[in-house]
Amino acid sequence: TLCNGGLVAGRDGVLMIEAFGSDAGAKWMAEQARVLTGQAPTHVAVTHYHADHTGGLTAAHAPGGVQLHATAVTRDLTTSRNTGAPADLLKDAILVDPAAGATLDLGGRRVRIAPHDGHTPSDVSVRVEDSPVLFCGDLVWNGMFPNFVDALPSKLTRSVRALRASDATTFVPGHGTLATVADMDRF
């Protein structure tokens, strides 16, 4: 898959967080959704445009009827910078408001997609509202040195501090092992 991601299931839908680095990775995660929940993903949220998080968009969308959630900047950068990006799928993405974010109701389970920046110009995190779990994308790397190719450290620091200030206790980094509050403090 080349990056971390995850699944969040409700009665009416399943959110796959990240499209991963390849079609094979996205297919594998979609199969895990079917095994674990009995249904294919109905939504896909990508945390930023880097190809290791968007390379599997075609396969992630393959079941049909899947709603893709991304910021406009993520959509535009994926199309302009990633070779072979599925522009046709991205043009139909549900755009996350860069100021207000978005909330998805999966049927008895809600997730909050919150805009940030710092790793790229349009990062998002995904918080499971009834759980201590927060998916951080590449805003957080645990146990390894982060990729700073597009980073603005002052903005990244501000975003990571905001994530840490939440009441989450389990942080899913873009890369590395699950992070605890102590790991976030170190990062």
N, C-alpha and C positions, 0 to 999 in steps of 0.2 A: 504493500500500500504506500510505502515511502513516508507516510506521516501518520500521526495518531488521529483518530476521529471517534465516532461512536454512533449509537442508536438510542433514540428515545421513543417509547411506544405509549400510545393512549388507546382508547376504545376505537376511535375513528381513523387513526392514522399513525404512521411511523416516520419519524424524522431521521434521516441519515446525515450526520454532520461530517462534511468533507466529501468530495468526489474522488479523492485520493490521486495518486500519481499515475495511474494507468487504468485502462478499461478492466484489466484482470483484477486489480485491487477493488474497484467499484463493484464488479460482479460478485466477488467474494463477499464483500460486506452486505450486498443486497441478499445474497443467499443466507447469510447469518441472520438477517432480519426475518426471512421466511422461516428458518429453523426455530428461532427464539420466540417469535410473535405470531407466526402463522400467516403473516402478510408481508408483501413487498413494501419497500419504502414508498410513501406518498409525497414526501417532501425531501429536498436536499438543500442544506445550507452550506455555503462555502465561506470560510473565514477570511480569505484574501485571494489574490490572483495568482500566486506562484504555482507553477506547473505541478509541483508535488502535491498540491491540494486540489487542482482542477483538471489534471490530465485524464481522469476517468469520467468526465462529464457525459460523454456520449453513452457509456454503459450505465451510468447512474440514472440516466433518463430513459433507458431502453424499455422498462416495463410499460411506458406510456402513461399519460395522466399525472406524471410526477411534477410537482411544483418546485422550481428552482428558486432559492432565495439568495440574493447577493446585493451588495451596494452597486450603484451605478458606476462608481469608479472601479470596483472589482470587475464588473462586466466589461467595461471599456478597456481596462488594462489586460484582461485575459485575452480579449480579441486582438488587441494590437501587439502584445508582446509574446504570446505563447503560440508557437508554430502549430498549425492544425487545429486551433481552438474551434469548437462548434458554434460559430457565430449565430446560426439559426436558432439554437437552443437558448443562447444567452440573450437574444433580443426579446424573448418571451419571459425572462426572469421577473419574478416579483421583487421589486426594488425595496430594499430596506432603507427607511428614511435615515439620512446621515446624522440628523440631530436627535430624533425621537426613538429610533430603533423600531422594533416590531415585536408583537406577541403572537405566537401560534397556539391555537387550542387544538390539541390532538384527540380530544374527547376524554375529559377527566384528568388530563395532564397538560399543563401549559409550559411553554418555553419562551424565554425572553431573548431576543437577538439584539444585542447592544453594540452600537458603533463605537469604535476606538480608532486610534492611529498610532503610529510609532514604528511598527515593523514594516508596514507599507502605508500608503495614504488612506487605506480604507479597510482596516481590520474590523472584525466583529468577534464578540464572544457570544456563547450560547449558554444560558443559565436555565436549568431545570427548576421550575419554581417550587415544587414540593419536595425538593431533594437538596442535599448539600453539594451537588456536583456542578461544576462550572467548566465548560469547554473553552479553552483560552486561545486556540489556534497558535500561531507562531509568536504571539505576544509573550508567551512563556515557553522556555526550553528548560528541561530539568536534567541535570547531570551531564550536560554537554554545552559547549560554547554556541551561542545563538548565531544565526545568519543575520548579518548587518548590511547586506547588499543594498537594500532600500530604506534602512532604518534611520530614524532621527532619534538619537538616544534621549534627548530631553522629553520628547513626546512619548517614547516607549516607556520611560520611567514613570511618567504621569499615568499612563494607561495601566501599567502593572500595579502601581499603588492603588488605583481604583479597584482593580480586580481583587487585590489582597484585602481591601477594606470591606468587601462584601462579607456576608455571613457564610460563605461557602467554606467547606473544609476539605474537599477533594477537588483538585484542579487537574484537568486533562490538558497537558501541554501539547503544542504542535509536534514536538519531538521529545523523546526521553520517556522516563517512567512517570507514573502518576505522581503528582506533587501534593505535599501536605502544606499546612500553614507555615511550618518551619522551613520547608523548601522554598516557599514563596518569599519568606523573609530573607533567606540567603540570596535568592535571585535578585 
